[in-house]
């Protein structure tokens, strides 16, 4: 497997530190609100990477943090008249609701910044003791000029770097690019005891401390959105490598931005959407399928018509899967014929196509194309008389490859609404009573709801269609 490493700007063969095991860290959300579609992309992409690594046999320890203390959280909590913890607890629960809907597996560990203050303080103390950090009036700053490799991830020399997001430029810092490791307590803010007085951690230090605590000094993969390259990930490297004297992460992976209707997403433009907003119109699985339909490093355009296309494409795959499952209920168990054995081999060959795509820098777009190719092959195949093993092979492979991408989570029953189920039962009774007129009338009602009915030798077959 090859992965594009942001650190080297090249596609490299993936070789973990320990054979058969992968240590992976991905930056999680700051839990002050529902997460938006821009956040959803790295959550989905790197969940898929984790799934694929596990699929090809790796034992993956995956850590994703929750930032549950920062300036935005304090501001929002104060505005709502609640504690920061209450705010964090609410939106961590909301995260899991949306993440579950999107098919995102829970991490091996989901550490919170506020539950790792001791580890954070120890990391800051180490940096101060080694001369890489300094204290001013209860604040502690990392001195970027002390780390000669600062800027190696963003590929910018220190003198060209400007203070980025979440870096306060003040007169008390030695250099404009120095960043806060620890912040002295201010009125109305949560605070913890430290060697430098009461205060709270800076944003960047929590990830360094938690990586070290849960994964060790050097990890295999660190991932996140492209917007985190500088300053967040650049600062993580500086902190961790100065504290530990070892490389921090061997492979750095970053996904591309999301535009909305070909414009940068922003609240001021009114094109800012949370996943919860979008899920009110499109199923969570459609959102996931859409995010995986482009290569993760490319810029992706989020538009209603593109989501509609993803919905239609996902339904085509489901129709193939559910059609096979429907026909398989009447298949007989027997040995394969030579012809069936040949077809089975052709079916299984699509797995190689899928894996070649995923091995090429997690090319989920081509991975999805392989699943579509498999579905087209199966739709065109002469399945009349297939033995049960043939259907089990076809169905099993579709679900196996879809499972790597986190799709095909619904059964045929899940795709049918309660209203439609009632009509189907009513139509079945009408047909048993030989009331063909009523049967046809109900069939038309089902079509209006988006369900095409076909009467086959195996029984009534339902297919989801575009309304």
N, C-alpha and C positions, 0 to 999 in steps of 0.2 A: 504494500500500500504506500502511495506517495501523498504527501500533504504539503501545501504551500506554507512555508514558514515566513512570517512577516519579518522575523529577525534577520534572515539572510536574503529575503526577497527571491527565493528560489523554491522549486518543488523538490522535496527531499524524500528519500525512502524513510518510512517510519520504522524506527527501531527503538523499542522501549528500553529503559534502564535495566529492568529485570525481565527476563524471558517469561512471556505468558501473562504479564501483569502490566496494567496501565494506571498511572496516577494522573488524574485530570481535575483541573479547577476551572470553573467558569463563573464569571462575575454575575451575581444575582441582582435583584431589584432593590431600590430604596423604597421602603414600604410606607409611602405617605399617600398613595392613591392607587386606583386600578392601573395595571400596566397597559401601555399603549402598543400599537401594532409594531412600532419600531423596536420595543423591548421584546416582543414576541418572536421576532425573527431569530436572534441568537439563542433564545430558549429552545426553539424548535430545531434549529440547525444542529446545535451541539448535543441536544438529546438524540438526534439521529446519528451523529458521529458515535456517541456512546453506545447506542443500540447496535450499530454496525460492528464496532470493535468487539462487543460481546458476541455478536453473531458469528464472527470469524474465530472465536475461541479465546479472546482475552478476558481475564478477570479484571474488571474496571472498578477502581475506587473513584467515585465522582463526587466532588464537593462543590456546592453552590451556596454562596452566603446570602444572608439578608442584612442589608444596611438598615439598622433600626435606630440609629441616632445620627442626625446631621442637621444642617441649618434649615432645610426645607421642612423637615419633620417637626422641629421645634416651632417654626413659624405656623405651620398648619395646626398643630396641637393647641398652641396658644389662641389662635383665631377661633377654634372650636370649643375652647374652654375645657379641654380634656388633657390627660397626661400623654406624654410621648409614647409610653408603653401601651396605653389604650389604643392610640392611633396605629401603632405597629402591629399589635395583636389583631386588630380588625383587618388590616390590609394584607397581613400574612395569610389569614384565613381566606381572603378574597383571591390572593395569588393562587392558592391551591385549588380553588374552585375553577378558575380559568385554566390553570395548567392541566388539571385533570381533563377538562373538556378538550384541550388541545392535544391530548395524548402524551403529555410530557411526564416521564417517569420521575418519581421522587429521587432526589440525590441520595447517595450513600449517607451523607451528612449535610444538613442545612444549618450551619452555624450562624448565630446572631452576633453582631458586634458587641452588644451590651452583655452578652454571656461569656465574653472572652477578654474582658478588660485586663485581667491579670497577665494573659499572654501578650497583649498589646503593650502594656507597661514594660514588661521584660524586654521586648524587642526595642522599644525606645531607649531604655536604660543601656542596652548593649551598644546602640548607635552613639549615644552620648559618651559612654566610656571609651569607645574606640576613636572618638574625635570626629565623627561624621555628623554630629548634631550638636546644637547649642540651645541654651535656654535664655529667654528674655521675658522677665516679668510673668513667669508662670507658663508662657508659651514655649514650646520646643520646636525648633525648625531643623530640617535636614539641609546641610550645606552642599548644594549641588556641585560646586567647584572642587569638592574633595573627591568626587567620583569621576575619574578620568573618562569613563565610558558613557557618561550621561548623554543621552540623545541617540544611543545606538539602535533603539527600536524604531524611533520615528525618523531616523536617518537625517537628523539635523544637528549641526554643531552647537555647542552650548551657547556661544555668543549670538547665534541667530534665533534661538528659542525665546519666545515671549511667554510671560506668565499666562497659563491657560485656565480652563474651567476650574473653579473651586480653589484657585490660588489667590490669596489676598496680597496685593502689593502694598507694603507699608514701609515706613522709614526705619523700622526697627530690624528689618531683615538685612543680612549682609549682602545678599544678591537678590535681584528681582525674581529669579526662578527658584529660590529656596521655598520649601513648602512645609506646611504645618504637620507635625507628627502628633502633637498634643496641644490642646487649646485651653487656656485658663478659663475658669468659670466666669460666666456673666450672669447678671440678674435674671432670674426666671428660667435658667437652663438646668437640665439634669447634670450632675457632676459626680465624679468619683475621686477618692483620695489617690494621690500619686506622690512621688519624690519631689515634684515641682509644684505641689499644692493641688487643690481641688480643680478638676477640669474634665475634659472628655477627649476622646481620640479624634485625630484628623481622619479624613475619608480614606486616604490611600493606605495608611498603616494597618487597617483592620485585615485587608487581604493578605498582606505579607505575614502577619502574625498567625492567621488562621491556616494558611497554606503550610507554614512550618509546623503548626500544632497537629494538623490532621493528615498531612501527606508527607512531610519531611522537608529537608533543606533544598532538594532539587526534585522537580516533578517532570513528568513527560510532556504534558500538554496544558497550556493556559489559553483560554479562549474568551471572546467577548466581541462586542460591536466595534466597528472601525473607529467610532468616536472615542473609544477608550485608549487608543494607542498613545496619544498624548493628551493630558499629562498622566492619566491614571496608571496605565501599564508601565510607562517609562519610569514613574516614581516607584512602583512596586519593585522593578528590577534594581533600582538604585538602593532602596532600603534593604532588600533581601540579600543582595550580593555583598553589600558592605557589612551587614550584620553577621552573615554566615561564612563569608569568604569562599563561596561556591556558586556555580551557575544556578540561576533561579528556575528557569523553565527551558526545556530543550526545543520545544515547538510552540510557536505563537500563532494562533489562528484567529482571524478577524473577518466577520461578515460585512458585506457592503451595506450601504444606506438604503432606506426606503423613501421613495418620493410618493406623493399623493397627487394623482392626475397630473403627473410630470412636473410637480412643484415640490420643493422641500417642505416637509411636514413642519408646521408650527401653529401654536395656539392663536397667534395674531392673525394668521391667514384663514382661520376657521376650518382648516383641513386636518385637525388633530383628532384622532380616533382611538379610544381604548378598545381592547379586545372585547370587552363586555358590550360596548356599543355595537360592534360589527357582528357579534354573535346573535344579536337580536334579529338580524336579517339573514345571516348565513350560518350554517352549522359550523361548530368549532372545527370539525374534521375538514371542511372545505377550506377554512383559513389555513390549516396546517398544509393541506395539499397544495394550495396556492404558493405558500412560502417555499416549498420544496421543488416547485416547478421551474425554478431558475437556479443557476449555480450560485452557491452561497456568497462568493466574492463579488458578484455583479450587483450593480444598482438595480433594484426591483421597483417597478411602478405599481402602486396600489390604486386600482380603479374599479369601479362597480362592474364594468363590462368584463374585466379580467377575472374578477371573482365569480361572475356568472359562468364564464368559460370553464373555470376550475370546477365549479359545481356540476356542470354538464359532463365534464371529463370523468370526474369521480363517479358519477352515476352510471356512466358507460361501463366502468370497471366493476362496479357493484352488480349491474345487470348481468354481466358475464358470470361473475362468481355465483350469484343467486340462481341463475339459470342452471348452472352445473349442479348446484346443490339440490335443486328441484328434481332434475332428471335422475340424479344419483339415488333417489329414494326407491326407484324401481329397478336399479341395476342388480345383476346377479353376481354372486361370488363364485368365481371359477379361475382357472389358470389363464394367463395371457396367451393369446395367439401370437404367432411370429409377427403378423402385421401390427398388432397392438404393442408388442415389445419395441418395434421400430418407432412407432409414434411416441411411445413413452420416452424413449431416448431423445427424440426431437423436443419434447416438452421440457425435459430436464436441462437441455442445452441453454434454455433461456436464463437459467440461474447463473451460468458462466458470463453471459452478456451483462446481467445485472451487477455481478461482482466486479467485472472489469471497469464498469462505470464508477462504482463506489470506491474502488481502489485508486482511481485517478482523481485524487484530491476531493473526495466526497462529492462526486458529480451526481447529485440526486436528480437533476433534470434528465440525464441520460438513464439513470436508474428507473425513473418513472416511464421513460420511453421503452425500456425493456419489458416492463410490466404491460404496457399497452400492446407491444408486439406479441407477447404471450397471449393476451386476451383476444387479439385478432386471430391468431392461430387457432385458438380453442373455439372461437365462434364459427370459424370456417370448417373446422374438422367434422368429419362424418361420425357423429357420436352414437348413432342408432345401433344398439347391440353391444356397446362398450361394456366390459365387465366392471365390477365395483372397483378393482384396483386402479383402473384407468382414471375413474372419476376422483378417487382418493389422491392420486398423484397430481392431477390438474388442480383440484381444489386446494390441496396441501401446499403446492408451490405458490399459488396466488396468495394465499394467506401468509405463507412464510416470508415471501419477499415484501408483501405489504406490511407485515409486522415489523420488519427492519425500519421501514419509513414511518411507522406509527399509524398506518391506515388499516382499513378493513376491521374496524372495531365493532361494526354493527352486524347483526344477523339480518336475515330477510324480514323477520318480524319487526325488527327495530326501525326499518325504513317505511313501515306502513302506519299511518295515523290511526287513532282509535276510531275516528269517524269512518275511515275506509274499511277497517276490520269489521265494523258492524254491517256495512253494506255488503262485504264479501260473504259474511255469514247469511245475510238475507238472500243474496243471489244464489248461494248454494242450496238453500231451502226451496227457492223458486224453481230451480232446475230439477231438484228431486221431485217436486210436484208437477213437473213438465209445464210450468207456466213460463213459456218462452218469451212472451211479450214483456213480462215483468223482469225476466232475466236480462233482456236486451236493454231495458230502461235503466236498470241498475248499472249495467256495464258502461252506459253513456255517462251516468253520474260519476262513476269512478274515473273515467277519462277526464272529466272536467276537474277532478281533484288532483290529477297528475299520475293516474295509475292505469296502465294498459292491461286489459284482461284477455288472455288466450285460453281456450278450452282445448286441452291436449289429452292424449291417451293416459298420461300420468295424473291428470286432474287439472284444476284451475291454476294457471300460471299468472302471476302478477309482476308487471315490470314498471318501474318508475320512469316517467317521461316528463319532458319539459311542459309546463302548463302553457 
